[in-house]
Amino acid sequence: METTETQISTTKVEKLTNPVNYTEKNLNMLKIVSSFMETATAV
């Protein structure tokens, strides 16, 4: 559980200090998830 809390606080800090990088990361995650979903539905 500690790691999750650390990740959340790190994310909050990153969001404030580097919003562009944070947004790009989120977009990349969405791309990965959507492509994974497409693959799952295709199979």
C-alpha positions as CSV (number, residue, x, y, z in Angstrom):
1,M,0.0,0.0,0.0
2,E,2.9,2.3,0.7
3,T,4.1,2.2,-2.9
4,T,0.6,3.3,-4.2
5,E,0.5,6.3,-1.8
6,T,4.1,7.2,-2.9
7,Q,3.1,7.0,-6.5
8,I,0.0,9.1,-6.0
9,S,2.0,11.9,-4.2
10,T,4.8,11.7,-6.8
11,T,2.1,12.0,-9.5
12,K,0.6,15.1,-7.8
13,V,4.1,16.7,-7.6
14,E,4.8,15.9,-11.2
15,K,1.4,17.3,-12.2
16,L,2.3,20.6,-10.6
17,T,6.0,20.8,-11.6
18,N,5.8,19.3,-15.2
19,P,2.2,19.4,-16.5
20,V,3.2,18.9,-20.1
21,N,5.2,15.7,-19.3
22,Y,2.4,14.5,-17.1
23,T,-0.2,15.0,-19.9
24,E,2.0,13.2,-22.4
25,K,2.3,10.3,-20.0
26,N,-1.5,10.1,-19.6
27,L,-2.0,10.2,-23.4
28,N,0.6,7.4,-23.9
29,M,-1.2,5.3,-21.3
30,L,-4.6,5.9,-23.0
31,K,-3.0,4.9,-26.4
32,I,-1.6,1.7,-24.8
33,V,-4.9,0.9,-23.2
34,S,-7.0,1.6,-26.3
35,S,-4.7,-0.5,-28.5
36,F,-4.8,-3.3,-26.0
37,M,-8.6,-3.1,-25.9
38,E,-8.7,-3.2,-29.8
39,T,-6.5,-6.3,-29.7
40,A,-8.7,-7.9,-27.1
41,T,-11.9,-7.3,-29.1
42,A,-10.3,-8.4,-32.3
43,V,-9.4,-11.8,-30.8
